[in-house]
Amino acid sequence: MTIINVLIIGALIATVVVLALGLRSMARGGDYDREHAEKFMWERVALQALVVILLVAAAVLVNA
């Protein structure tokens, strides 16, 4: 397994973890959700962007 595969898997796992934290935040509601919901959303979006970049990099490396 190459390093890019490990990075992709790690980023995917991190994305799922942040998604779960965001869902837990919504379930709790109240002040906790108001304080943390946007932070979790931006972290998830950034991780998803990282995964897409890593996937494109892997595709380019395979075809190089």
N, C-alpha and C positions, 0 to 999 in steps of 0.2 A: 504494500500500500504506500503510495507516494505521500509526500507532505501536504500537497494540495488536497488530497482526499481527506486527510486527517483534519485539515483546517475547515473544509466544507462540512464534515460531520460535526465538528465542534460548534461551528456557527449555527448549524441547524438545531442542535440540542439547546444552545443558548437561546435561540429564538422561541422554541417551545416553552422553555422555562419562563422567559419574560412574558409570553402570552398567558401562561397559567397564573403568574403573579398578577397580571392585569385582570384576569377573570375573577381571581380571588378578591381583588380590590373592589371590583364592581359588586360582588356578592356581599361584601361587608357593608358597602355604602357609607353614607354619612361623611363625616369630616375626613376620615382616612381616604375614602375614594376621591374626594375633592382635592386632597393634597398630593395623591400619588398617580391618579389615572393618566394624566397627561405625560408624566415622566415615563411611565411604563409604555405608553403608546409610542413615544419618540424613540425609546430604546428598541422596541420591536421593529419599527420602521428602519432604523439604522442597521440592525442585525439582518433584516431581510435584504437591504441594499448590499451589505457585505456578502451575503450568500450569492446574490446574483453576480456580483463582481467576481467572486471566486469561481463560480460556474463558468463564466465567460472566459476567465483566465485558463481554466482547465481545458475548455474546448479549444482554445487557441494553442495551448501547449501540445495537445494531442495531434492537432493537424499541422504542427510545425515540423 
